[in-house]
Amino acid sequence: MSPSDLRAAAETAIGQCMNVEAGESCVIVTDDDREPIGEALYEVASEVTDESVIVRYPPGETHGGEPPETVAAAMADADVVLAPTTKSITHTRARTNATDAGARVATLPGVTESVFTTGLDADYESIASHCEAVLEQVAGASEIRVTTERGTDIAFDVTGRSFLSDTGIVHEPGSSSNLPAGEVFVSPVSADGRYVVDGTMRPYDRLEGRELTFEVEDGLVTSISDDEIRETVENAAEAVGDAAYNLAELGIGTNIAVTELVGSVLLDEKAAGTVHIALGDDAGIGGDVEAPIHLDGIIRDPTVYADGEKIDLPRPNP
């Protein structure tokens, strides 16, 4: 894909999503495998403000792993940060330290050139309105239950936890979002039950003809049906113990422009009519558990209840 093919998406990110202004410092964080996207963002940003820089480092080893200290320092010192990276830095101290310092941050974990151009071709004001509609239905709930015909039946204790929205509109100091965007999410206090991932999950991308089953008890994942994912979690547990098995997140997709799953967690978890459940780190999204991993699994065709009341989920455009 040529640089000109990436430009329109970069203009949407820098302009509509981040509202970068002249005189602001803008740091583009990327790695060796996502350099073309980073360069496209840097080119557009540098046309808006002379205080634009791009920093690049080797791809991280795991999603949720911390970037180098020099990268983290640059993020914390910026007005605006955009991070197209191979491995997610969304749920890292580097990201939270940057937003705590007042930076507006957009992370693009695992983004490909195709996802970048497709996912940013969206009406983000519409996405924000769908997020608000979901937030109204879950506000004040103490339990969220998710079921599917494929065997998911899990209840989340969300007492006292705030639901957050990822709208892609990152105009306020200290705010953050994924790009592409479109979800409402929460870090639960605890959870019990089973969830069956039948959509997309790393390292397999879109699941075709297979399902991944996770058993959860008292907020910890106690059984993982897949050997490779289980090994990833076990390796993380060697450093942080049970924190690696933490049931970290429940997310509800609100992007009605995503009409089918494409095999990218970044885009697919935003698809309207889906939910995603993650294990590992939740400190970056309102929880209190730190771990070097954050693994999302997308679940298709769920039914979601808030304190027993069925939620009206957004649905993709036909």
C-alpha positions in Angstrom: 0.0 0.0 0.0 1.4 3.4 -1.0 1.8 6.4 1.4 -1.0 8.2 -0.4 -3.4 5.3 0.4 -2.7 5.8 4.1 -3.0 9.6 4.1 -6.8 9.9 4.3 -6.9 7.7 7.4 -4.0 9.6 8.9 -5.9 12.9 8.3 -9.0 11.5 10.1 -6.8 10.4 13.0 -4.9 13.6 13.4 -7.8 15.9 12.7 -11.2 14.5 13.6 -10.1 12.1 16.3 -7.2 13.9 18.0 -7.8 17.5 17.0 -4.1 18.2 16.9 -3.4 22.0 16.8 -0.5 24.2 15.9 2.0 24.5 18.7 1.1 21.2 20.4 3.6 18.5 20.8 2.6 15.3 19.0 4.6 12.1 19.5 4.1 9.2 17.1 5.1 5.9 18.7 5.6 3.0 16.4 7.8 0.0 15.8 9.8 -1.6 13.0 6.8 -3.6 11.7 4.3 -0.6 11.7 6.6 2.1 10.3 4.5 3.0 7.2 1.5 3.8 9.4 3.7 5.7 11.8 5.2 7.7 9.0 1.8 8.5 7.5 0.7 9.9 10.9 3.9 11.8 11.4 3.7 13.4 7.9 0.2 14.7 8.6 0.9 15.8 12.1 4.1 17.6 11.0 2.0 19.7 8.6 -0.2 20.8 11.6 2.5 21.4 14.2 6.2 21.9 14.2 6.4 20.0 17.5 5.9 16.6 16.0 8.3 13.7 16.4 8.3 10.0 15.6 9.9 7.4 17.9 10.4 3.8 16.8 11.6 0.7 18.6 11.6 -3.1 18.0 8.2 -4.8 18.4 7.4 -5.8 21.9 7.3 -9.4 23.0 3.7 -9.5 24.4 0.6 -7.4 24.3 0.5 -5.3 27.4 4.3 -5.2 27.8 5.9 -1.9 28.6 7.7 0.1 25.9 11.3 1.2 26.5 11.7 3.9 29.1 12.8 6.5 26.6 9.5 5.9 24.7 7.5 6.2 27.9 9.2 9.4 28.8 8.4 10.9 25.4 4.8 9.9 25.8 4.5 11.5 29.2 5.9 14.8 27.9 3.6 15.1 24.9 0.3 16.9 24.4 -0.8 14.2 21.9 0.3 10.6 21.4 -0.6 8.2 18.6 0.8 4.7 18.9 0.5 2.3 16.0 2.4 -0.8 17.3 2.5 -4.5 16.7 2.0 -5.3 20.4 -0.6 -3.4 22.4 0.6 -0.7 24.8 -3.0 0.3 25.7 -2.8 -1.4 29.1 0.6 -0.2 30.2 1.9 2.2 32.8 3.5 4.2 29.9 0.0 4.9 28.6 -1.6 5.7 31.9 1.3 7.9 33.0 1.0 9.8 29.8 -2.8 10.4 30.3 -2.2 11.2 33.9 0.2 13.9 32.8 -2.5 15.3 30.5 -1.7 13.8 27.1 -4.4 12.8 24.7 -3.5 9.3 23.7 -4.7 7.0 20.9 -3.3 3.5 20.7 -3.6 1.4 17.5 -2.4 -2.1 18.8 -1.8 -4.6 16.1 -3.1 -2.3 13.4 -2.4 -3.3 9.8 -2.5 -1.0 6.8 -5.8 -2.5 5.7 -7.4 -2.1 9.2 -6.0 1.5 9.4 -7.6 2.6 6.1 -10.9 0.7 6.7 -11.4 1.3 10.4 -10.8 5.1 10.2 -13.4 5.4 7.4 -16.2 6.0 9.9 -18.4 8.6 11.4 -17.0 9.0 14.9 -19.9 11.2 16.1 -22.3 8.4 15.3 -20.0 5.9 17.2 -20.1 8.3 20.2 -23.9 8.3 20.2 -24.1 4.5 20.2 -21.6 4.4 23.1 -23.9 6.8 25.0 -27.0 4.6 24.4 -25.2 1.6 25.8 -23.9 3.5 28.8 -27.4 4.6 29.7 -28.6 1.0 29.8 -25.7 -0.3 32.0 -25.4 2.8 34.3 -25.7 1.8 38.0 -25.9 -2.0 37.3 -24.3 -4.3 39.8 -24.4 -7.4 37.6 -23.9 -7.9 33.8 -24.6 -11.4 32.4 -23.6 -12.6 28.9 -25.0 -15.7 27.2 -24.7 -17.2 23.8 -26.1 -20.3 22.0 -22.5 -21.6 21.8 -22.2 -22.0 25.5 -21.2 -18.7 27.0 -22.9 -18.0 30.3 -21.0 -15.7 32.6 -22.0 -13.2 35.2 -19.8 -10.1 36.0 -19.9 -8.3 39.4 -19.5 -4.7 38.4 -20.6 -3.1 41.7 -19.0 0.3 42.1 -17.1 0.0 38.8 -17.6 2.7 36.2 -18.2 1.8 32.6 -16.0 3.7 30.1 -16.5 4.4 26.5 -14.0 4.3 23.6 -15.5 6.8 21.0 -12.4 7.7 19.0 -13.0 11.4 19.9 -9.9 12.3 22.0 -10.1 16.1 22.4 -9.8 16.5 26.2 -6.5 16.5 28.1 -5.9 13.1 29.8 -8.3 11.2 27.6 -7.5 8.1 25.6 -9.0 5.8 23.0 -8.2 3.0 20.7 -8.3 3.7 17.0 -10.3 2.4 15.2 -12.8 2.9 18.0 -16.2 2.0 19.3 -16.9 0.2 22.5 -18.2 0.5 26.1 -16.2 -1.4 28.6 -15.6 -2.1 32.3 -13.2 -3.9 34.5 -15.3 -6.2 36.7 -14.8 -6.7 40.4 -15.3 -10.4 39.9 -16.9 -12.9 37.5 -18.1 -16.5 37.5 -19.1 -18.8 34.6 -17.9 -19.8 31.2 -17.1 -17.8 28.0 -16.7 -19.3 24.5 -14.7 -17.2 22.1 -15.9 -17.8 18.5 -14.9 -14.6 16.8 -11.3 -13.4 17.0 -8.5 -13.9 19.4 -4.7 -13.7 19.2 -2.7 -15.6 18.2 -5.3 -17.1 15.8 -6.9 -14.0 14.4 -10.5 -14.8 13.1 -11.6 -18.2 14.3 -12.9 -20.4 11.6 -14.7 -23.6 12.7 -13.2 -23.6 16.2 -14.0 -22.3 19.6 -11.9 -21.4 22.6 -13.4 -22.1 26.0 -12.5 -20.3 29.3 -13.8 -21.3 32.8 -13.9 -18.5 35.4 -14.3 -18.7 39.1 -14.1 -15.8 41.6 -12.7 -13.5 39.0 -9.9 -15.8 37.9 -9.7 -17.9 34.7 -9.3 -21.5 36.0 -9.3 -23.4 32.7 -8.2 -22.6 29.1 -9.0 -25.0 26.3 -6.3 -23.8 24.0 -2.7 -25.0 24.6 -0.9 -21.9 23.1 -3.0 -19.4 24.9 -2.6 -21.4 28.1 1.1 -21.4 27.7 1.2 -17.6 27.2 -0.8 -17.1 30.4 1.4 -19.6 32.3 4.5 -17.8 31.2 3.1 -14.4 32.4 2.1 -16.1 35.7 5.7 -17.0 36.4 6.3 -13.3 36.9 3.0 -12.1 38.4 1.2 -15.1 39.7 -2.6 -15.2 39.7 -2.7 -11.7 38.2 -2.1 -13.3 34.8 -5.4 -15.2 35.2 -7.4 -12.1 36.2 -10.7 -11.7 34.4 -9.9 -8.2 33.3 -12.5 -6.7 31.0 -16.0 -6.9 29.5 -16.5 -4.8 26.4 -19.5 -4.2 24.2 -18.9 -3.2 20.5 -20.6 -0.1 19.2 -19.1 0.5 15.8 -22.0 -0.1 13.3 -19.6 0.4 10.4 -17.8 -2.9 11.1 -20.1 -5.3 9.3 -17.9 -8.4 9.5 -15.0 -9.7 11.5 -11.7 -9.4 9.6 -9.3 -11.2 12.0 -8.0 -8.1 13.7 -8.7 -7.8 17.4 -8.3 -4.1 17.2 -11.1 -3.7 14.7 -13.2 -6.8 15.5 -13.7 -6.0 19.2 -15.4 -2.7 18.1 -18.0 -4.5 15.9 -21.5 -3.7 16.9 -23.4 -6.8 18.1 -20.4 -8.4 19.7 -18.8 -8.5 23.1 -15.3 -9.2 24.1 -13.8 -10.5 27.3 -10.2 -10.2 28.3 -7.9 -11.7 30.9 -4.7 -10.2 32.4 -4.1 -6.6 33.1 -6.9 -4.2 34.1 -5.1 -1.4 35.8 -5.3 0.7 32.7 -9.1 0.5 32.5 -10.2 1.1 36.1 -9.1 -2.1 37.8 -6.3 -2.8 40.2 -4.5 -5.8 38.7 -1.2 -5.4 36.9 0.0 -8.1 34.5 2.3 -8.1 31.4 -0.6 -9.5 29.2 -4.1 -8.4 28.2 -5.8 -11.0 25.9 -9.1 -10.1 24.3 -11.5 -12.7 22.9 -14.4 -11.6 20.7 -17.8 -13.3 21.1 -20.4 -13.2 18.3 -24.2 -12.9 18.7 -24.4 -12.5 22.5 -27.4 -11.6 24.7 -26.4 -9.2 27.4 -28.4 -8.4 30.6 -27.9 -5.6 33.1 -29.4 -6.6 36.5 -31.7 -9.0 34.6 -32.8 -6.5 32.0 -31.9 -7.3 28.4 -29.7 -4.7 26.8 -30.5 -3.3 23.3 -27.2 -3.8 21.5 -26.1 -1.7 18.5 -26.2 -3.7 15.3 -24.0 -3.2 12.2 -25.3 -1.4 9.2 -26.8 -3.7 6.6 
